[in-house]
Amino acid sequence: MNANWLINMILRRVIGRLVNRGVDAGVRALSNKEEQRRPAPTAQEQAERERIRAMRQARRAKRATKQARND
């Protein structure tokens, strides 16, 4: 057995396993993302999000005007 042949054989197996692990991890990540997808929000949920968003924007605007006065 040639040392070069032996090293190549070992490297081929190790790299093959690493590639398979990477592919498996990618497939698992994609399948988990599909499970996490939610259906479109209902009108009530959308209204609640809009209300919270408006509150945040008002808070930011208040902070910005307060900061502008202090400068």
Beta strands, then each sheet from edge to edge (+ up, - down):
end
